[in-house]
Amino acid sequence: MARVFALARAGDVGARVAESRFIRRLVHDVTALVLDPELVVVGGWAAGLDGVLDPLRTELARYCLRPPLVAQSILGEAAIATGALRLALDHVEEQLFAVESTVTARR
């Protein structure tokens, strides 16, 4: 996908069509999840795509009541692994610091 975005920026017509289709599908996916988001963070493999933010903002403005802030995650492709690690740590901390009454109540 990164190659397609690079070709689109270089003026390749086919790549521009593919880029536009990708952005439209991404917007539809995002708006299907939330009707009026305040923030959309592009992470994972898509965070490394140059040129994805502006077209995403434009398309989201067409579908959302108030266009959301669109930002690129500083975690890049590490976002998924970092999120999984955070969930695991939350679980460990919850179990580690639980008091007997809360542990018994959950069983």
NUMIDREN-970750 format. One record per atom (N, C-alpha, C, O, CB): x, y, z; atom name; residue number from 1. Coordinates in nm, 2 decimals. Glycine has a CB too. Example, Ala and Ser with C-alpha at 12.3 -4.5 7.8 and 13.67 -1.06 7.14 Angstrom:
BEGIN
     east    north       up   atome   num
     1.32    -0.57     0.78       N     1
     1.23    -0.45     0.78      CA     1
     1.32    -0.33     0.78       C     1
     1.42    -0.33     0.85       O     1
     1.13    -0.45     0.90      CB     1
     1.28    -0.22     0.71       N     2
     1.37    -0.11     0.71      CA     2
     1.29     0.00     0.79       C     2
     1.34     0.11     0.80       O     2
     1.41    -0.06     0.57      CB     2
//
This chain:
BEGIN
     east    north       up   atome   num
     0.08    -0.12     0.00       N     1
     0.00     0.00     0.00      CA     1
     0.09     0.13     0.00       C     1
     0.05     0.23    -0.06       O     1
    -0.09     0.00     0.12      CB     1
     0.20     0.12     0.07       N     2
     0.29     0.23     0.07      CA     2
     0.34     0.27    -0.07       C     2
     0.35     0.39    -0.10       O     2
     0.41     0.21     0.16      CB     2
     0.36     0.17    -0.15       N     3
     0.40     0.19    -0.29      CA     3
     0.29     0.26    -0.37       C     3
     0.32     0.35    -0.45       O     3
     0.44     0.06    -0.36      CB     3
     0.17     0.22    -0.35       N     4
     0.05     0.28    -0.42      CA     4
     0.04     0.43    -0.38       C     4
     0.02     0.51    -0.47       O     4
    -0.08     0.21    -0.38      CB     4
     0.06     0.46    -0.25       N     5
     0.05     0.60    -0.21      CA     5
     0.17     0.68    -0.27       C     5
     0.15     0.80    -0.31       O     5
     0.06     0.61    -0.05      CB     5
     0.28     0.62    -0.28       N     6
     0.40     0.69    -0.34      CA     6
     0.37     0.72    -0.48       C     6
     0.40     0.82    -0.53       O     6
     0.53     0.61    -0.32      CB     6
     0.32     0.62    -0.56       N     7
     0.29     0.63    -0.70      CA     7
     0.18     0.74    -0.72       C     7
     0.19     0.82    -0.81       O     7
     0.25     0.50    -0.76      CB     7
     0.08     0.74    -0.63       N     8
    -0.02     0.84    -0.64      CA     8
     0.03     0.98    -0.63       C     8
     0.00     1.07    -0.70       O     8
    -0.13     0.82    -0.53      CB     8
     0.12     1.00    -0.53       N     9
     0.19     1.13    -0.51      CA     9
     0.27     1.17    -0.63       C     9
     0.29     1.29    -0.66       O     9
     0.28     1.13    -0.39      CB     9
     0.32     1.07    -0.70       N    10
     0.41     1.09    -0.82      CA    10
     0.32     1.12    -0.94       C    10
     0.37     1.15    -1.05       O    10
     0.50     0.98    -0.85      CB    10
     0.19     1.10    -0.93       N    11
     0.10     1.13    -1.04      CA    11
     0.04     1.01    -1.12       C    11
    -0.03     1.03    -1.22       O    11
     0.16     1.22    -1.14      CB    11
     0.07     0.89    -1.07       N    12
     0.02     0.77    -1.14      CA    12
    -0.13     0.77    -1.12       C    12
    -0.19     0.76    -1.01       O    12
     0.08     0.64    -1.08      CB    12
    -0.21     0.77    -1.24       N    13
    -0.35     0.77    -1.24      CA    13
    -0.41     0.65    -1.17       C    13
    -0.50     0.66    -1.09       O    13
    -0.41     0.79    -1.38      CB    13
    -0.36     0.53    -1.21       N    14
    -0.42     0.41    -1.14      CA    14
    -0.40     0.41    -0.99       C    14
    -0.48     0.36    -0.92       O    14
    -0.35     0.29    -1.21      CB    14
    -0.28     0.45    -0.95       N    15
    -0.25     0.46    -0.81      CA    15
    -0.34     0.56    -0.74       C    15
    -0.39     0.53    -0.62       O    15
    -0.10     0.49    -0.78      CB    15
    -0.37     0.67    -0.80       N    16
    -0.46     0.77    -0.74      CA    16
    -0.60     0.71    -0.73       C    16
    -0.67     0.74    -0.63       O    16
    -0.47     0.89    -0.83      CB    16
    -0.65     0.63    -0.82       N    17
    -0.78     0.57    -0.81      CA    17
    -0.78     0.47    -0.70       C    17
    -0.87     0.46    -0.62       O    17
    -0.81     0.49    -0.95      CB    17
    -0.67     0.39    -0.69       N    18
    -0.66     0.29    -0.58      CA    18
    -0.65     0.36    -0.44       C    18
    -0.72     0.32    -0.35       O    18
    -0.54     0.20    -0.60      CB    18
    -0.58     0.47    -0.44       N    19
    -0.57     0.55    -0.31      CA    19
    -0.70     0.60    -0.27       C    19
    -0.74     0.59    -0.15       O    19
    -0.47     0.66    -0.33      CB    19
    -0.77     0.66    -0.36       N    20
    -0.91     0.71    -0.34      CA    20
    -1.00     0.60    -0.29       C    20
    -1.08     0.63    -0.19       O    20
    -0.96     0.78    -0.46      CB    20
    -1.00     0.49    -0.35       N    21
    -1.09     0.38    -0.31      CA    21
    -1.05     0.33    -0.17       C    21
    -1.14     0.30    -0.09       O    21
    -1.07     0.26    -0.41      CB    21
    -0.92     0.32    -0.14       N    22
    -0.88     0.28    -0.01      CA    22
    -0.93     0.38     0.10       C    22
    -0.98     0.34     0.20       O    22
    -0.72     0.28     0.00      CB    22
    -0.91     0.51     0.07       N    23
    -0.96     0.61     0.17      CA    23
    -1.11     0.61     0.19       C    23
    -1.15     0.61     0.30       O    23
    -0.92     0.76     0.12      CB    23
    -1.18     0.59     0.08       N    24
    -1.33     0.58     0.09      CA    24
    -1.37     0.46     0.18       C    24
    -1.46     0.47     0.26       O    24
    -1.40     0.57    -0.05      CB    24
    -1.30     0.35     0.16       N    25
    -1.34     0.23     0.23      CA    25
    -1.30     0.25     0.38       C    25
    -1.37     0.20     0.47       O    25
    -1.27     0.10     0.18      CB    25
    -1.18     0.31     0.40       N    26
    -1.14     0.34     0.54      CA    26
    -1.24     0.43     0.61       C    26
    -1.27     0.41     0.73       O    26
    -1.00     0.40     0.54      CB    26
    -1.28     0.53     0.54       N    27
    -1.38     0.62     0.60      CA    27
    -1.51     0.55     0.63       C    27
    -1.57     0.57     0.74       O    27
    -1.41     0.74     0.50      CB    27
    -1.56     0.46     0.54       N    28
    -1.68     0.39     0.57      CA    28
    -1.66     0.30     0.69       C    28
    -1.75     0.29     0.77       O    28
    -1.72     0.30     0.45      CB    28
    -1.55     0.24     0.70       N    29
    -1.52     0.15     0.82      CA    29
    -1.52     0.23     0.95       C    29
    -1.58     0.19     1.05       O    29
    -1.38     0.08     0.80      CB    29
    -1.46     0.35     0.95       N    30
    -1.45     0.43     1.07      CA    30
    -1.59     0.48     1.10       C    30
    -1.63     0.48     1.22       O    30
    -1.35     0.55     1.04      CB    30
    -1.66     0.53     1.01       N    31
    -1.80     0.59     1.04      CA    31
    -1.89     0.48     1.08       C    31
    -1.99     0.50     1.15       O    31
    -1.85     0.67     0.92      CB    31
    -1.87     0.36     1.03       N    32
    -1.95     0.25     1.08      CA    32
    -1.93     0.22     1.23       C    32
    -2.02     0.17     1.30       O    32
    -1.93     0.12     0.99      CB    32
    -1.81     0.24     1.27       N    33
    -1.78     0.21     1.41      CA    33
    -1.83     0.32     1.51       C    33
    -1.89     0.29     1.61       O    33
    -1.63     0.21     1.43      CB    33
    -1.82     0.45     1.47       N    34
    -1.87     0.56     1.55      CA    34
    -1.94     0.66     1.46       C    34
    -1.89     0.69     1.35       O    34
    -1.75     0.62     1.63      CB    34
    -2.05     0.71     1.51       N    35
    -2.12     0.81     1.43      CA    35
    -2.07     0.95     1.43       C    35
    -2.08     1.02     1.33       O    35
    -2.27     0.81     1.47      CB    35
    -2.00     0.98     1.54       N    36
    -1.95     1.12     1.55      CA    36
    -1.82     1.12     1.63       C    36
    -1.82     1.17     1.75       O    36
    -2.06     1.21     1.61      CB    36
    -1.71     1.07     1.57       N    37
    -1.59     1.06     1.65      CA    37
    -1.53     1.20     1.67       C    37
    -1.54     1.29     1.59       O    37
    -1.49     0.97     1.58      CB    37
    -1.46     1.22     1.78       N    38
    -1.38     1.34     1.81      CA    38
    -1.24     1.33     1.76       C    38
    -1.18     1.43     1.72       O    38
    -1.38     1.37     1.96      CB    38
    -1.19     1.20     1.76       N    39
    -1.05     1.18     1.72      CA    39
    -1.04     1.05     1.65       C    39
    -1.10     0.95     1.69       O    39
    -0.96     1.18     1.84      CB    39
    -0.97     1.05     1.54       N    40
    -0.94     0.92     1.47      CA    40
    -0.78     0.92     1.46       C    40
    -0.72     1.00     1.41       O    40
    -1.00     0.92     1.32      CB    40
    -0.73     0.81     1.52       N    41
    -0.58     0.79     1.52      CA    41
    -0.55     0.68     1.42       C    41
    -0.60     0.57     1.43       O    41
    -0.53     0.75     1.66      CB    41
    -0.46     0.71     1.33       N    42
    -0.42     0.61     1.23      CA    42
    -0.29     0.55     1.28       C    42
    -0.19     0.61     1.31       O    42
    -0.39     0.68     1.09      CB    42
    -0.30     0.42     1.30       N    43
    -0.19     0.34     1.36      CA    43
    -0.16     0.22     1.28       C    43
    -0.22     0.19     1.18       O    43
    -0.22     0.31     1.51      CB    43
    -0.08     0.13     1.34       N    44
    -0.05     0.01     1.28      CA    44
     0.02     0.03     1.15       C    44
     0.10     0.13     1.13       O    44
    -0.17    -0.08     1.25      CB    44
     0.00    -0.06     1.05       N    45
     0.07    -0.05     0.92      CA    45
     0.03     0.08     0.85       C    45
     0.11     0.13     0.77       O    45
     0.05    -0.17     0.84      CB    45
    -0.09     0.13     0.87       N    46
    -0.14     0.25     0.80      CA    46
    -0.07     0.38     0.84       C    46
    -0.07     0.48     0.77       O    46
    -0.29     0.26     0.81      CB    46
    -0.01     0.37     0.96       N    47
     0.06     0.49     1.02      CA    47
     0.18     0.53     0.93       C    47
     0.22     0.64     0.94       O    47
     0.10     0.47     1.16      CB    47
     0.23     0.43     0.86       N    48
     0.35     0.46     0.78      CA    48
     0.32     0.51     0.64       C    48
     0.42     0.53     0.56       O    48
     0.44     0.34     0.77      CB    48
     0.20     0.52     0.61       N    49
     0.16     0.57     0.47      CA    49
     0.17     0.72     0.46       C    49
     0.09     0.79     0.52       O    49
     0.02     0.51     0.43      CB    49
     0.26     0.77     0.38       N    50
     0.26     0.91     0.35      CA    50
     0.14     0.95     0.27       C    50
     0.11     0.88     0.17       O    50
     0.39     0.95     0.28      CB    50
     0.07     1.06     0.31       N    51
    -0.04     1.11     0.23      CA    51
    -0.17     1.05     0.26       C    51
    -0.27     1.07     0.19       O    51
    -0.01     1.08     0.09      CB    51
    -0.18     0.97     0.37       N    52
    -0.31     0.92     0.41      CA    52
    -0.40     1.01     0.49       C    52
    -0.52     1.00     0.49       O    52
    -0.29     0.78     0.48      CB    52
    -0.34     1.10     0.57       N    53
    -0.41     1.18     0.66      CA    53
    -0.50     1.29     0.60       C    53
    -0.62     1.30     0.63       O    53
    -0.32     1.25     0.75      CB    53
    -0.45     1.36     0.50       N    54
    -0.53     1.47     0.44      CA    54
    -0.66     1.41     0.36       C    54
    -0.77     1.46     0.38       O    54
    -0.45     1.55     0.34      CB    54
    -0.64     1.31     0.28       N    55
    -0.76     1.26     0.21      CA    55
    -0.86     1.19     0.31       C    55
    -0.98     1.20     0.29       O    55
    -0.72     1.15     0.11      CB    55
    -0.81     1.14     0.42       N    56
    -0.89     1.08     0.52      CA    56
    -0.97     1.19     0.59       C    56
    -1.09     1.18     0.62       O    56
    -0.81     1.00     0.63      CB    56
    -0.91     1.30     0.62       N    57
    -0.98     1.42     0.68      CA    57
    -1.09     1.47     0.59       C    57
    -1.20     1.49     0.63       O    57
    -0.88     1.53     0.71      CB    57
    -1.06     1.48     0.46       N    58
    -1.15     1.53     0.36      CA    58
    -1.27     1.44     0.36       C    58
    -1.39     1.49     0.36       O    58
    -1.09     1.54     0.23      CB    58
    -1.25     1.31     0.35       N    59
    -1.36     1.22     0.34      CA    59
    -1.44     1.21     0.46       C    59
    -1.57     1.20     0.46       O    59
    -1.31     1.08     0.30      CB    59
    -1.38     1.21     0.58       N    60
    -1.45     1.21     0.71      CA    60
    -1.54     1.33     0.72       C    60
    -1.65     1.32     0.78       O    60
    -1.35     1.20     0.82      CB    60
    -1.49     1.44     0.67       N    61
    -1.57     1.57     0.68      CA    61
    -1.70     1.55     0.60       C    61
    -1.80     1.62     0.63       O    61
    -1.49     1.69     0.62      CB    61
    -1.71     1.47     0.50       N    62
    -1.83     1.44     0.43      CA    62
    -1.93     1.36     0.50       C    62
    -2.05     1.37     0.48       O    62
    -1.80     1.37     0.29      CB    62
    -1.88     1.28     0.60       N    63
    -1.97     1.18     0.67      CA    63
    -2.00     1.22     0.81       C    63
    -2.10     1.16     0.87       O    63
    -1.91     1.05     0.66      CB    63
    -1.92     1.30     0.87       N    64
    -1.94     1.32     1.02      CA    64
    -2.00     1.46     1.04       C    64
    -1.98     1.55     0.97       O    64
    -1.80     1.32     1.09      CB    64
    -2.08     1.47     1.15       N    65
    -2.15     1.59     1.18      CA    65
    -2.05     1.70     1.21       C    65
    -2.06     1.81     1.16       O    65
    -2.24     1.57     1.30      CB    65
    -1.95     1.67     1.29       N    66
    -1.83     1.76     1.31      CA    66
    -1.71     1.68     1.28       C    66
    -1.68     1.58     1.34       O    66
    -1.83     1.80     1.47      CB    66
    -1.63     1.73     1.18       N    67
    -1.51     1.65     1.13      CA    67
    -1.42     1.63     1.25       C    67
    -1.39     1.72     1.33       O    67
    -1.44     1.73     1.02      CB    67
    -1.37     1.51     1.27       N    68
    -1.29     1.48     1.38      CA    68
    -1.14     1.52     1.35       C    68
    -1.10     1.54     1.24       O    68
    -1.29     1.33     1.41      CB    68
    -1.07     1.53     1.46       N    69
    -0.93     1.55     1.45      CA    69
    -0.87     1.41     1.40       C    69
    -0.90     1.31     1.45       O    69
    -0.86     1.59     1.59      CB    69
    -0.78     1.42     1.30       N    70
    -0.72     1.30     1.25      CA    70
    -0.57     1.31     1.28       C    70
    -0.51     1.41     1.23       O    70
    -0.75     1.28     1.09      CB    70
    -0.52     1.21     1.35       N    71
    -0.38     1.22     1.39      CA    71
    -0.31     1.08     1.36       C    71
    -0.37     0.98     1.35       O    71
    -0.36     1.25     1.54      CB    71
    -0.18     1.09     1.34       N    72
    -0.10     0.97     1.31      CA    72
    -0.04     0.93     1.45       C    72
     0.02     1.01     1.52       O    72
     0.01     1.00     1.21      CB    72
    -0.05     0.80     1.48       N    73
     0.00     0.74     1.60      CA    73
     0.15     0.75     1.59       C    73
     0.22     0.72     1.49       O    73
    -0.04     0.60     1.62      CB    73
     0.21     0.79     1.70       N    74
     0.36     0.79     1.71      CA    74
     0.41     0.65     1.73       C    74
     0.54     0.63     1.72       O    74
     0.41     0.88     1.83      CB    74
     0.33     0.56     1.76       N    75
     0.37     0.42     1.78      CA    75
     0.39     0.34     1.65       C    75
     0.46     0.24     1.65       O    75
     0.27     0.35     1.87      CB    75
     0.34     0.40     1.54       N    76
     0.36     0.33     1.41      CA    76
     0.31     0.19     1.41       C    76
     0.20     0.16     1.47       O    76
     0.50     0.33     1.37      CB    76
     0.39     0.10     1.36       N    77
     0.35    -0.04     1.35      CA    77
     0.36    -0.11     1.49       C    77
     0.31    -0.22     1.50       O    77
     0.44    -0.12     1.25      CB    77
     0.41    -0.05     1.59       N    78
     0.42    -0.11     1.72      CA    78
     0.29    -0.09     1.80       C    78
     0.27    -0.13     1.91       O    78
     0.53    -0.05     1.80      CB    78
     0.19    -0.02     1.74       N    79
     0.07     0.02     1.81      CA    79
    -0.01    -0.11     1.85       C    79
    -0.06    -0.11     1.97       O    79
    -0.02     0.10     1.72      CB    79
    -0.02    -0.21     1.77       N    80
    -0.09    -0.33     1.80      CA    80
    -0.03    -0.40     1.92       C    80
    -0.09    -0.44     2.01       O    80
    -0.11    -0.42     1.68      CB    80
     0.10    -0.42     1.91       N    81
     0.18    -0.49     2.01      CA    81
     0.17    -0.42     2.14       C    81
     0.16    -0.47     2.25       O    81
     0.32    -0.52     1.97      CB    81
     0.19    -0.28     2.13       N    82
     0.18    -0.20     2.25      CA    82
     0.05    -0.21     2.32       C    82
     0.04    -0.21     2.44       O    82
     0.22    -0.06     2.22      CB    82
    -0.06    -0.20     2.24       N    83
    -0.19    -0.21     2.30      CA    83
    -0.22    -0.35     2.36       C    83
    -0.27    -0.36     2.47       O    83
    -0.30    -0.19     2.19      CB    83
    -0.17    -0.46     2.30       N    84
    -0.18    -0.59     2.36      CA    84
    -0.10    -0.60     2.49       C    84
    -0.15    -0.65     2.59       O    84
    -0.13    -0.70     2.26      CB    84
     0.01    -0.54     2.49       N    85
     0.09    -0.54     2.62      CA    85
     0.03    -0.46     2.73       C    85
     0.02    -0.50     2.84       O    85
     0.23    -0.48     2.59      CB    85
    -0.03    -0.34     2.69       N    86
    -0.10    -0.26     2.79      CA    86
    -0.22    -0.34     2.85       C    86
    -0.25    -0.33     2.97       O    86
    -0.15    -0.13     2.73      CB    86
    -0.30    -0.41     2.77       N    87
    -0.41    -0.49     2.82      CA    87
    -0.36    -0.60     2.91       C    87
    -0.42    -0.62     3.02       O    87
    -0.49    -0.56     2.70      CB    87
    -0.25    -0.67     2.88       N    88
    -0.20    -0.77     2.96      CA    88
    -0.15    -0.71     3.10       C    88
    -0.18    -0.77     3.20       O    88
    -0.08    -0.84     2.90      CB    88
    -0.08    -0.59     3.09       N    89
    -0.04    -0.53     3.21      CA    89
    -0.16    -0.48     3.30       C    89
    -0.15    -0.50     3.42       O    89
     0.05    -0.41     3.18      CB    89
    -0.26    -0.43     3.24       N    90
    -0.38    -0.39     3.31      CA    90
    -0.44    -0.51     3.39       C    90
    -0.48    -0.50     3.50       O    90
    -0.49    -0.33     3.22      CB    90
    -0.44    -0.63     3.32       N    91
    -0.49    -0.75     3.38      CA    91
    -0.41    -0.79     3.50       C    91
    -0.46    -0.83     3.61       O    91
    -0.50    -0.86     3.28      CB    91
    -0.28    -0.79     3.48       N    92
    -0.18    -0.83     3.59      CA    92
    -0.20    -0.73     3.71       C    92
    -0.20    -0.78     3.82       O    92
    -0.04    -0.83     3.54      CB    92
    -0.20    -0.60     3.68       N    93
    -0.21    -0.51     3.79      CA    93
    -0.35    -0.52     3.86       C    93
    -0.35    -0.51     3.99       O    93
    -0.20    -0.36     3.73      CB    93
    -0.45    -0.55     3.79       N    94
    -0.58    -0.57     3.85      CA    94
    -0.58    -0.69     3.95       C    94
    -0.63    -0.69     4.06       O    94
    -0.69    -0.59     3.75      CB    94
    -0.51    -0.80     3.90       N    95
    -0.50    -0.92     3.99      CA    95
    -0.41    -0.90     4.10       C    95
    -0.43    -0.95     4.21       O    95
    -0.46    -1.04     3.90      CB    95
    -0.30    -0.83     4.08       N    96
    -0.19    -0.81     4.18      CA    96
    -0.24    -0.73     4.29       C    96
    -0.21    -0.75     4.41       O    96
    -0.07    -0.75     4.11      CB    96
    -0.32    -0.62     4.26       N    97
    -0.36    -0.53     4.36      CA    97
    -0.51    -0.55     4.41       C    97
    -0.56    -0.47     4.48       O    97
    -0.35    -0.39     4.31      CB    97
    -0.57    -0.66     4.37       N    98
    -0.70    -0.69     4.41      CA    98
    -0.70    -0.73     4.56       C    98
    -0.61    -0.79     4.61       O    98
    -0.76    -0.80     4.33      CB    98
    -0.81    -0.69     4.63       N    99
    -0.82    -0.73     4.77      CA    99
    -0.91    -0.86     4.77       C    99
    -0.99    -0.88     4.67       O    99
    -0.88    -0.62     4.86      CB    99
    -0.91    -0.93     4.87       N   100
    -0.98    -1.06     4.87      CA   100
    -1.13    -1.05     4.84       C   100
    -1.19    -1.13     4.77       O   100
    -0.97    -1.12     5.01      CB   100
    -1.20    -0.94     4.89       N   101
    -1.34    -0.93     4.86      CA   101
    -1.37    -0.91     4.71       C   101
    -1.47    -0.96     4.66       O   101
    -1.40    -0.81     4.94      CB   101
    -1.28    -0.84     4.64       N   102
    -1.31    -0.82     4.50      CA   102
    -1.28    -0.94     4.42       C   102
    -1.34    -0.97     4.32       O   102
    -1.22    -0.70     4.45      CB   102
    -1.18    -1.02     4.46       N   103
    -1.14    -1.14     4.39      CA   103
    -1.26    -1.24     4.41       C   103
    -1.30    -1.31     4.32       O   103
    -1.01    -1.20     4.44      CB   103
    -1.31    -1.25     4.53       N   104
    -1.42    -1.35     4.56      CA   104
    -1.54    -1.31     4.49       C   104
    -1.62    -1.39     4.44       O   104
    -1.44    -1.35     4.71      CB   104
    -1.57    -1.18     4.48       N   105
    -1.69    -1.13     4.42      CA   105
    -1.69    -1.16     4.27       C   105
    -1.80    -1.18     4.21       O   105
    -1.71    -0.98     4.44      CB   105
    -1.58    -1.17     4.21       N   106
    -1.57    -1.19     4.06      CA   106
    -1.58    -1.33     4.03       C   106
    -1.60    -1.36     3.91       O   106
    -1.44    -1.13     4.01      CB   106
    -1.56    -1.42     4.12       N   107
    -1.57    -1.57     4.09      CA   107
    -1.70    -1.62     4.07       C   107
    -1.72    -1.74     4.04       O   107
    -1.50    -1.65     4.19      CB   107
//
